[in-house]
Amino acid sequence: MKALIIEDDKTVAEHVHNSLTGAGHECTMVTDGATGLDTARSGQFDIIVLDIMLPGADGIAVLKTLREEENQTPVLLLSAKSQVEDKVQGLRSGANDYLTKPFAVEELLARIEGLAGRVQDTTTALKVGDLTLDLLNRKVTRGDTEIELQAKEFQLLECLMRNRGKVVTRSMLLEHVWNYHFDPQTNVIDVHISRLRQKVDKTFNVPLIETVRGTGYRIAENLA
């Protein structure tokens, strides 16, 4: 995957660069908005990591210009601003995702790979162990047993299975399933995960859904 990093903070830029290159991705770094815009126009990138506070032209202006020019490269905005109105402004300006600083490397990689995957993905079914999720027919089976899931439960399971072996944070689940870009202090995730476990895990020998205390959830990876 080719990533363009537009970030003027050297420490943050190197942190993102090292995280992505360490995961096997190719990165280009620029430090101001004007150069970032020109680079985004001239290069073929799978993802753009864009800081909001930039010299020359701020990230929102860069983003709006790209979208006006019909450049649909997925954009992950980075910002120290965590207020709901700031996130809403970024998303309404054309961002595909918004991550506040400071952030964990694992979440950065999961969000970036998730965004790139949405564009390239042609998967019609997901499989973990004996659990299969048929995306075309909206059907879930475990072994020979068909499992009836509500719409939100299906989306939760899809998010976990697409990130097999990785921790999926509460904020990621809220955004993927409920389109919340902040945590409204709700137990909606806990309730739905509990229901999902009752259907997917309870009557089977090997539990698949794991709780990562204080972080989120993960679906087991080391299964045949």
C-alpha positions in Angstrom: 0.0 0.0 0.0 1.3 3.5 -0.9 0.6 6.2 1.7 1.0 9.9 1.6 1.7 11.5 5.1 1.0 15.3 5.3 2.2 16.3 8.7 4.4 19.2 9.9 5.1 17.8 13.4 8.4 15.9 12.8 7.8 13.5 15.8 4.3 12.6 14.7 5.3 12.3 11.1 8.1 9.9 11.9 5.9 7.9 14.2 3.3 7.4 11.4 6.0 6.7 8.8 7.8 4.1 11.0 4.5 2.4 11.9 3.5 2.1 8.3 6.8 1.1 6.8 7.2 -1.4 9.7 3.9 -2.9 8.5 5.3 -3.2 5.0 3.8 -0.2 3.4 5.4 2.5 1.2 5.3 6.1 2.5 5.9 9.6 1.1 6.1 12.4 3.7 5.6 16.1 3.2 5.4 18.9 5.8 3.1 21.6 4.5 -0.4 21.8 3.0 0.5 23.3 -0.4 3.2 20.7 -1.1 0.8 18.0 0.3 -1.9 19.1 -2.2 0.5 19.0 -5.1 1.9 15.6 -4.1 -1.6 14.2 -3.7 -2.5 15.4 -7.2 0.6 14.0 -8.8 0.9 10.6 -7.1 -1.1 7.4 -7.0 -1.7 6.8 -3.3 -3.9 4.2 -1.6 -4.3 6.4 1.5 -3.6 9.9 2.7 -2.9 10.7 6.3 -3.6 14.4 6.7 -3.0 16.6 9.7 -5.4 19.5 10.1 -3.1 22.2 11.5 -0.6 22.7 8.6 1.5 25.7 7.4 0.7 27.0 3.9 -2.8 25.5 3.7 -4.6 23.7 6.5 -5.8 20.1 6.2 -9.4 21.0 5.8 -8.6 23.3 2.9 -6.5 20.6 1.3 -9.2 18.0 1.8 -11.9 20.2 0.3 -9.8 21.0 -2.7 -9.1 17.3 -3.4 -12.8 16.4 -3.1 -13.8 19.3 -5.4 -11.3 17.9 -7.9 -12.9 14.5 -7.6 -9.9 12.9 -6.0 -11.5 10.1 -3.9 -8.3 8.7 -2.3 -9.3 7.7 1.3 -8.2 10.3 3.8 -7.6 9.8 7.5 -7.5 13.1 9.3 -5.2 13.5 12.3 -5.8 16.2 14.9 -5.3 17.1 18.5 -8.8 18.5 18.4 -11.2 16.0 20.0 -14.4 18.0 20.2 -17.4 16.5 18.3 -17.8 19.7 16.2 -14.2 19.4 15.0 -14.8 15.7 14.0 -18.1 16.5 12.3 -16.4 19.4 10.3 -13.6 17.0 9.1 -16.0 14.3 8.1 -18.4 16.6 6.3 -15.4 18.1 4.4 -14.8 14.7 2.9 -12.6 12.8 5.3 -13.2 9.0 5.5 -12.0 8.8 9.1 -10.8 11.0 12.0 -8.2 10.0 14.6 -7.3 12.2 17.5 -3.7 12.6 18.9 -2.2 10.9 20.8 -3.1 7.6 19.3 -1.9 4.0 19.6 0.0 2.5 16.7 -2.4 -0.5 16.6 -5.4 1.7 16.1 -3.6 3.8 13.5 -2.8 0.7 11.4 -6.2 -0.8 11.8 -7.9 2.4 10.6 -5.6 2.9 7.7 -5.7 -0.7 6.5 -9.5 -0.7 7.0 -9.9 2.4 4.8 -7.6 1.1 2.0 -9.4 -2.2 2.2 -12.8 -0.7 1.6 -11.7 0.6 -1.8 -9.9 -2.6 -2.9 -12.1 -5.2 -1.3 -14.1 -7.6 -3.4 -14.6 -10.2 -0.7 -18.0 -11.9 -0.7 -17.5 -14.1 2.4 -15.4 -14.0 5.6 -14.3 -17.1 7.5 -12.7 -17.7 10.9 -12.4 -21.3 12.0 -15.8 -22.9 11.4 -17.6 -19.5 11.3 -18.6 -18.1 7.9 -20.2 -14.8 7.2 -21.7 -14.6 3.7 -21.7 -10.9 2.7 -23.8 -11.3 -0.4 -26.6 -13.3 1.2 -26.3 -11.8 4.7 -26.1 -15.3 6.1 -24.0 -16.5 9.0 -23.2 -20.2 9.7 -21.0 -22.0 12.2 -20.2 -25.5 11.1 -23.6 -26.8 9.8 -25.6 -24.5 12.0 -27.2 -21.3 10.5 -27.2 -18.4 13.0 -29.8 -15.7 12.8 -28.4 -12.3 13.5 -30.0 -8.9 13.7 -28.6 -6.1 11.4 -26.4 -4.5 14.1 -25.1 -7.9 15.2 -24.2 -8.8 11.7 -22.3 -5.5 11.3 -20.5 -6.1 14.6 -19.4 -9.6 13.5 -18.3 -8.3 10.1 -16.1 -5.6 11.7 -14.5 -8.2 14.0 -14.0 -10.7 11.2 -12.5 -8.2 8.9 -10.0 -7.3 11.6 -9.3 -11.0 12.5 -6.6 -11.2 15.2 -6.5 -7.4 15.8 -8.0 -5.5 18.6 -11.1 -3.5 17.5 -11.6 -0.6 19.9 -15.0 0.6 21.1 -14.7 3.8 19.1 -14.0 1.8 15.9 -17.1 -0.3 16.6 -19.3 2.8 17.3 -18.1 4.4 14.0 -18.5 1.2 11.9 -21.9 0.1 13.2 -23.7 3.2 14.6 -21.8 6.0 12.8 -20.9 7.6 16.1 -17.6 9.5 15.8 -17.4 9.9 19.6 -18.2 7.8 22.6 -21.6 8.8 23.9 -21.0 6.9 27.2 -23.4 4.2 26.2 -23.5 0.5 26.9 -24.9 -0.3 23.5 -21.7 -2.1 22.4 -21.7 -4.3 25.5 -25.3 -5.2 25.1 -24.9 -6.2 21.4 -21.6 -8.1 22.0 -23.3 -10.0 24.7 -26.2 -11.0 22.4 -23.7 -11.8 19.6 -21.8 -14.1 22.0 -24.9 -15.9 23.0 -25.5 -16.8 19.3 -22.0 -17.3 18.0 -20.2 -18.8 21.0 -22.4 -20.1 23.7 -23.4 -23.5 22.3 -20.1 -24.2 20.6 -16.9 -25.7 22.0 -14.5 -23.0 21.0 -15.3 -19.4 21.8 -14.3 -16.9 19.1 -15.0 -13.5 20.5 -12.4 -12.2 23.1 -12.6 -9.2 25.3 -9.4 -7.1 25.5 -9.9 -5.4 28.9 -10.0 -1.6 28.7 -9.6 -1.6 24.9 -12.2 -3.4 23.0 -12.7 -6.8 21.4 -11.0 -9.3 19.1 -12.0 -12.3 17.2 -9.5 -15.3 17.5 -6.9 -15.6 14.8 -5.1 -18.9 15.4 -7.9 -21.2 14.1 -7.9 -23.6 11.2 
